Amino acid sequence: MKYLEVTFTTHPCNETVNDVVSALAGEIGFESFVECEGGIQAYIQQTLFDEEALKEMVVNFPLPDTRIEYTIKEAEDKNWNEEWEKNFFQPIVIGDRCCIHSTFHKDTPKTEYEILINPQMAFGTGHHETTSSIISELLEADLKGKSVLDMGCGTSILAILASMRGANPVTAIDIDDWCVNNSKDNIALNHIHNITVELGDANLLKGRKPFDVIIANINRNILLADLPHYAACMHPGSEIFMSGFYIQDIPFIREKAESLGMKFIHHREKNNWAAVHHEIIPFLSMKRT
């Protein structure tokens, strides 16, 4: 699969601006992001690239007093493990209970859950606020013996943690075959045997048996579009954890979820990124059907 590398030069160059660039680029098909001097590099499949959509994103950039420039080139073949190591992908510890690191890391902290990943170009190392927030949710959730769906699985660290915490079976789905292959590698690295990885989108959920827990760390627009698919494969008592959007997006996510018979439980936030927890309650579920 051929990728394009788009280098965004941001003025000013700070975490907030780069996060917004990543979020907006993700909405038009970009899959992976690496910080670089002066901005951020983003990767997209050549067949999915729409430069008009990119120009519109830059022209309508929502932050005031901000200027975005970009250059485009074909992404070279790289050893992405070395690339991540070079870009200071460091072990991350969440809640003093979960350590995520790669095979090239030595002397990592000892925690209750240790997840090995070789991230390649897949999103989801645990460093981003959305991923770490969902990890925090999973560390507190009762997953033992429950069926779990991880939509937009990326590296599958969320699916792997769910399995480590007793979930069974676990299904991981991503629209990108690179992510699917990377997920399979990471699952094997962690000696997990109850995760099924599939290539596709929410249409794969048609006719599925209900899941006890759904994880969806994607972005606002995709979540709003796909929530009906998620609701269709939930039962009374099913829970859903969603992230990939900002605090100001919570009302839109909550309104859509509640229209589908879900009850808002709580949210958590980190650097303006949000994660929300909903569940299907029996009364609303029966009313919806």
N, C-alpha and C positions, 0 to 999 in steps of 0.2 A: 504494500500500500504506500503510495507516494504522498508526502506531506509538504505543505508550505510553511515556512517560518516567517512570521511577521514580527518585526521588532518595533515596539511602540516606545517612542521617546516622549516622556511626560514632563510637563512644565506646570507647576512644580513637581518634582519627583519625590513622592512620599508614599507611605503604605496605603493611606486612604485612596489616593488617586489610582494607584496600581490595582487595588482591590476592585474599584469600580470598573476600571478597564477590563479586568479579568471577568467580572460578572457580566458585563455587557457583551464582551466577545464570546463568552460561553453561550449567550442567547442566540448568536448567529452561527454557531457551529464549531467554534474553537474548542479544543479538547484539553490541552495541556499548557501550562504556563511555567516559565522559569524567570526568576528575577535576573536582571542584568544591569550593568552600569547605565544609569540615566533612564531606566524604565523597566520594561518587561518584554520577554519574548513569548509569543503565542504560536501554537501549532494547530493546523487544520488540514484535513484531507483535501487534496487538490480538487477532487470531484465535488466537494461541498462548498468550495470557496465562492463567495459572492462579493466582489469588490464594491458594488454599489451599496450593499448593506453595510459594508465596512466604512465607506465614506459617510453614509448617513449617521452611523454611530459616532464618528468623530465630530461631524458638524453639530449634532444634537447632544453632545456630551453634557450631562446634567450638572456638573460642578462648576460654579462660577470661577472666573479668573484662572481658568485652566486651559492649556493648549496641548493638543495631542498631535504628534507627527508619527508617520510609520513608513517602513520600508519592507519590501516583500522579496523573498528569495526561496528557492527550492531547498527544503531541509536536507542536509547531508546525512548520510548514514553514520550513526555514532554508537558507541558503547554507552548506553544510557545509564548504566550503573556508575561508570566512571564520571559521566557528566553530572549526575546527582552528587557524587562524592566531591567533585570539584566545586560544585555550587553550595557546599557546606550543608548538605542534608545530614543533620545531626540527630541522634536519638532523642525521642520525645517521651516524657513521662507524664501521664494524665492521672490526676487524683491519687498519686503515689501508689497506684494499683496496676497500671498498665504501661508497659514500655514498648515502644515501637522503634525498631531499628533495622538496619540492613545487614547483610552478611559481612560487609567490610568493616563494621563497627566492632571494636574490642572494648572490654572492661565496661560494659553497659550496666546500669543499675539493676538490681534484682527486685523484681516486683511479682505480684500475684499472677499477672498475665503478661507473657512476653510474646510479641508478634514480630516475626521476621518478614521483611518485604524487600523485593528488588523492584523499585517503582517504575523503571523504564519511563515511558511517556504517559503513564496512566495517572489520573488525578486521584489523590487520596493518600497522603503520607501521614496524616494526623496533625501536620503543622497548621493547616488552615483552620480558622475558627469554626467553620461549619462542621468539619470532620471531628474535631476535638470535642465539640459540644454534643454531637450524637454519641461519641464514645462515652462521655460522662453520663448520658442518659442510659446507655446500655449497661454501664457498671452498676447502676441503681435499679434497673428493671429486673423483674422476675422472668427469666427466660427458660428455666429448666423444663425440658420436655415439650417446649412450644415450637410450632412451625414458624419459620421466619423467612420473609422475603426482603432482599436487599436490591432495590431498584436503582439503576445507575451506579453499579457497584464499584467502578474504577479499579482500584487495586484489590478490592474485596476485604480490606482490613475490618470493616464493620461486620461482614458476614463471618469472618474468621473469629472475631471476638464473641459474636453471638454463639457460635458453636462452642467455643471454649467455656462459655458461661452456661452450657447445658442445653442450648436450643437444638432441636432435632425434629424434622430435617430442616435444612437451610437451602434456599434457592437464591442465586445471585444472577442478575440480568444486566447487561449493558448493550448499548447500541453499537459500540465500537469493537471490532474484532481484536484490536490491539489490547484493549482492556480485558477482554475475555481470555486471551492467551496469557496475559500477565497475571490475571486472577488465578488461573489454573496453576501457574508456576508458584505463586505465593501460597496457595492452599497446600500444595505438595511440600513446600518448605516447612510448613507448620504441622505437617503430618495429620491433616484433617481429612476425614473420609466421608463426611455426611453433607458436603456442600455440592450442589449441582450448579454449574455455570452455563448460562444460555446467552446466545446472541440475539438481540431484538429489542423492541420497545414495549410499551404498555399493552399493545395488541396481543402480545403473548399470553396475557392474563385471562383472555376470554375462555370461559368454561372451566377454569381452575377451581379446585377445592379451596375453601376459605383458609386464609393464613391467620395465625394467632397474633403475629406481630409483623408490621411492615415498616421498613426503613427506606426513606427516599431523600437522599441528599443530592439535589439536582439544581434547579433554579426556579424562580417564581412562576414564569410563564408555563414551563413544562408541568410543574406541579398543578397549576390551575387547570390545565388541559387534561391531565391524567388522573386527577382525583376521582372522577366517576369510575374509572377502571379499577382503582384501588378499592373503592367502596363496594364494588360488585364482588370482590373476593375477600370480604371481611364478614365476620359473624358477630352477634352480640358479645361484647367483651373483648373483641379484637382491638389492638392498639396500633397507632401509627405515629412514628417519629419522623418529622420533616425538617429539613434545613436547606441552605443554599440561597437564602434571601435575607433582606435587611429587616431591622426592627419595624420600620415604617410599612413593610409589606405584610405584617402579621394580620391586620384587619381583613385584607383580601383573602389570605389563606384561610383564616378562621371562618369568614362568611361562607366561602365555598364548601368547606368541610362540614359546617353546621347544616347547610342546605342538603347534605347527603346523609344526615343522621348521625353525625359525629359530635361528641361533646369535647369542648376545649378543657384540657386538664391544667396545663401550665406552659410557660415558655422560659427559656434561658437565653441570655445574650452575652456576646463577647465582641468588643470593638465594633459595635453597630451591626454585627451579624446575629441572626436569630435562629433558634431551633424551637419547634413546638411539638407538644404531645397531645394527641387526641385519642379518643376511644369511641367505639360504637356502643351505645347503651341500649338495652333491650326495648324500652318503650319507643324510642325514636327509630330504632331499626325496624320494628314491626309497623310503625306508622309509615315509614318510607316504602315498605314493600306492599 
